[in-house]
Amino acid sequence: MRIAAVGSAFPPNYYDQDTLLAAFRVHWADRLYNLDRLDTLHRNVLVGGRHLALPMEAYPDLQTWGQANDAWIAVAQQVGEQAVREGLEAAGLAADDVGVFVFVTVTGVATPSIDARLMNRLRLPARVRRVPVFGLGCVGGAAGVARAADLLHGLPDEVAIVLSVELCSLTLQRRDLSIPNLIGAGLFGDGAAAAILVGSERASRGPEIVASRSVFYPDSEHLMGWDITEAGFKIVLSAEVPEVARRFLRRDVDAFLSEQGLARSDVGVWVSHPGGPKVLEAMEEALALPEDALEASWRTLREVGNLSSTSVLLVLRDVMERRDPAPGTWGLMVAMGPGFCTELVLLRW
């Protein structure tokens, strides 16, 4: 199995970080006693700008969770369709080729799910096996690739779409002055990415999916996720997350690679979810990586922010397009997310 291509799409509303910060200062001016703290939190995430699902002036009109989720459904279909079309075109495939559709998100809910709604917009075959997945958060992009690969083991002549759509701005709690929410307001962005996977009986370029590994950390549910409230999704984001990466990631990566007869020194390409500066620094430290190993992750963070499950697919696309690794190069996709858990996907170009 190979990842033939990755398509991406973003809402057209892009704002630099200074513009967004100025808007948040105005919004929270009468309730946040220390606006300088807000400045510090937003600048420390090292994000240069982000796409928003809606024009900035439209957000005050979203008074209820239902209104925000309706906007999510509408925009998710738009950017999701664009990302899939771009991915299929780059892979040299058509809608009729698709047999599996995995959809991952954590920022909105819909029944019928977004993949079902895109069946009509994309004119996908009625035989497509759909797998909508909600709740994996930042780990979802890597997990989606791994689960699609699991399906393609038994469907070697099929093509799979792994679509991630995250519209984080539509989850913002404007009355929540907690530190996690203030950080999230400066860190998370909006967009979509679609990885196109092909089974082993189809010829294709792109990295081969060699193996995958899921790791769940018991009794760690408190570290990251949502509290579901009357106002929607309230972020849970513990300061312990970087420490979990330092404590466990080397052990888990080394064990996984060892089973494949490899060591960290054999990995030439690292495709890491850009959770934020502290998480990336913890990964670099835990895995003793060369200085530029996570360059694509840092670049994605700077340019569009953290897009939850979408980000690792954007990093993969960056690596495939900018680096074009030599044949035989080993790569490792790494993401961590709610659960708390890690997903590892071994790649070979």
N, C-alpha and C positions, 0 to 999 in steps of 0.2 A: 504493500500500500504506500501511496505517496501523496504529499500535499502538492497538488498541481499548481495552485495559485491562491492568492489572498486578495479579495477586493475590499474596499473600504468606502465609507460615505459619511458625510458630516452635515448637520444643518447649516444653512448659509449664514447664521448669525454668529460671527466671531468677534470676541472682545479681548483686548489686552488686559493683563492683570490689574493695571492701574485704574482702568475704567471700571472694572468690576469692584475693586476695592472702594473706589469713591462712592459707588452706588450703595454698597453695604454700610459705609460710614453714615450716609444720609439716613438709611433705613433704621439703623440701630442707634442713632445719635442720642435719642432721648431715653434709652433704656440701658445702654452699655456704658458703665461709668468710666472705663479705661479704653478709649478708642485706639490708643497707641498699641495696646496689646493685640488688637485686631490687626493692625498693620504688621506687627512682628510675626504673628501666626501666618498671615497670607504670604509674606515675603519669604518666610523660612521654608515653604513647600517648594520653592524654586520653579514655579509654573509661570510661563511667560504670557499665556493667554489660553482661552478655551472657547469651544463652540457651545452655544446654548440652543436648546430645542426650539425656543421661541425668541422673538425680539425682546430685549431686556424690558421694554416698557409694557409688555403684555403680562408680566408675572404678577403685578398687583391685582389683576382681575381674577386670578385663580384663588378663590376664597375657600374652596372645599377640596378635600381629597378626590372626590368624584370628578371635579373639573380638571384637576391636575392629571388624573389618570386618563380621562378622555383625550387630553392633549397628548399624553404618552402613546395611546393607541394610534392616533392619527400620524404622529411624527415617526413612530417606530415602523409603521408600514412604509413610509416614504424612504427613510434612510436604509431600511432593511432591503427593500427592493433594489435600490441603487447599488448597494454593496454586493448583493448576489449577482446582479447582471454584470457588474464589473469583474467579479471573480470568475464567472463562467466564460466571459469573453476572453479574459487573460489565459484561461486554461484551454481555450479552443473547444469548448463544449457548449451544448445547447440545453434548453430546459428539458427536452425530451430524454436527455441522457440521465437525468437525476432519478435515483431510486431511494435515497435516504435523506431526510431533512431533520437535523438536530438544531433546535433553537434554544439559546440560553439567555437569561436575563435575571436581574434582581431589582429592577427599578420601576416595574409596572406589572399589572395583571390584566389578563383578558381571556375570556372564553366566548367564542372560539379563540384559540391562541393566535399569536402573530403569524406563526408558520402556516396555520390554516388559512388565514386571510391572504397570505402571500401566494398560496396555491393558485388562486384565481388571478391575481395581478401578474404572476409570472407564467401562467398557463403551464404549470407543472403537471406531469402525468398523474392520473387518479390513483395509480398503484404505489405512489411514494409512501414509504414508511416514515411517519412523523414522530418525533420525540421532543416535545416541549419540556424544558427543564427550568424550574424556578428555584432560586434560593442559594445557589453556590457562590454568588458574589464574585470576588476577584479571582477565584480559582476556576471559574466557570469556562473561560476560553480554553484553557489547557485540558480541563476535564471533558469538555465537549469534543475536542479532537480525539482524546483517548477513547471515549465511548463510541464515537463514530467509527474509529478504527476497529474496535471490538466487533461492531456489526459487520464491517466489511470483511472480517476474517471468514464469515460464513456466506458472504455475498461478493466473491472476488471479481465479478464482472460489472459491479455497480459503481455509481458515482454518488458521493455524499456531500451535502452542504452542511457546514457548521456555521450557523449565523448567530452572532452576538449583537444585541442592541442594548445599549445602556444610555438612558437620558436622565443622568443624575440630578440635573438642575430642577427637574420636576418633583424631586423628593425633598427639596430643601424646606426645613422647618423654620419659618421666618420669625417665630416667637420663642425659639429655643436658644438660649444664650449659653448653653453648655460649651465647654472647650471642644469636645468632639464635633459638635455642629459647626462651631466657628472655623475649625480646621477644614471640615468637609466643604464648607462654603468657598474655601480658597483652593481646594485640591481637585475636586471632581469635575469632569466635563462630560460632553455628550457626543455620541457617534455610534457607528456600526462597523463591523468587519465580518467578512464571510470567507472562511477557508473552504476550498474545494478539494476534496479527497477522492482518489480513484483506487479501485480494488486492484489486486495483484495481476489480474488478467488483462488489464488495460495499460497500454504503453503511455508513459508520461514522464516529463521532467519533474524536478522538485525533489525535496528531501523525502526519503523513505521513513516511514514510521516503523521502528524496529521493535520497541517495547514500551510499556507504560507501567506506572506504579502509583497507587493511591495510598496515602498515609493519613490516618485519623489520630488525633491526639485526645485521649480520654479526658473528660471533665474540663474541657476548655471552651465550652459554648459561650462563656461570658466575654470572650476576647473581642468578638466582632460580629456584627449582624444588624438587624433591625429590631426595635421595639415597635409593635404595631399599635398605633394609637388612633383616636378619633380623627386626628389631623393627618394621618398617613404614616409614612415610614420615618421613624426617629432613629438616627444613627447610633449604633453602639461601636465604639472604637477605642480599644484599650491601649494605653501606653506600653503594655507588656509585649505587643506584637513583635517589635524588633528583637527583644530578648528571646522570644520563642524561636525565631530564626537562628539566632546565635547558638542556642542550646541544642537544637535538633537537626538543622538542615544539613550540616556536614555528615552526621551519622547516617541520615536517610539517603542522601545522594551517594555516598560511598558504598552503602550496602546495595543499592540498586545497580550502580555501575559495576560493582564486583560480580554480581550475578550474570552480567553480560560480558565478563572477562575484560573489563575496562577500569580505568582509574580517572580521577579528575583531570590529570595531565593529558589524557587522550582527547578531551573535549576541546574542540576548536571554536565552537560557536555556542554562546550562551543566550538563550531566549527567555528573559526573565520578565515577569510582570512588574511594572514600575509602581509599586505601592506607595512610594513617597521617599524622600531623601533618607530618612532614618532606616526604612526597610531595605532600600538598596545598599546602603552602607553596611547594614548588618549582614546581608547576603554576601557582599564582597569580602567582609571579614571572616565570616563562617567558612566560606569555601576557598579562602586564600586566593582570590582571583587576581589576574593581572589588571593593571590600572584601567585599561580600555575594554575589558571584557564585557561590561554592561553598557557600552557606549550607546547602543540603539535604545536601551531602556531609558537612560537619562535623557536622550534626545526627545523621545516620545513624551516623557513627563514635562519637559520644558515647553514643547510646542502645543500640546493639547490637554495636558493634565492627566489625571488618573481616570480612566473610563471603566473601572471595575473589570468585568469579564472580557470586555472588548480589547483592553490594552495589550495583553500578551499576543493577540493576533496581529495588532498593529506593529508590535515589535518584530514578530515573525516576518511580516511583509517587508519591513525596513531591511532586515537581514537578507532576505531573498533578493531584493532589488538593488541594494547598495553594495553588498559584499559579494554576492554570487559565489559562495564557497566552492573550493575545488572539489572534484569528485573524490569520494572516500572520506571527506571531513565529517567528524562526529559532532552532533549538536545536542543540547539538552534544553528542553522547555521546562521552566520552573514557575510555579505559581502557588501562592498560599492564600487561604481565605476562610470564611466562616465555617465553623465546625468544632474546633479549629483544625485545618487540614492542609496537606501539601499534595500537589499533583505533579508528577514527573513524566515527561514524554521524551524517549530517546529517538533522535533523528540521525539519519546518515545521508549525506549528499552524494 
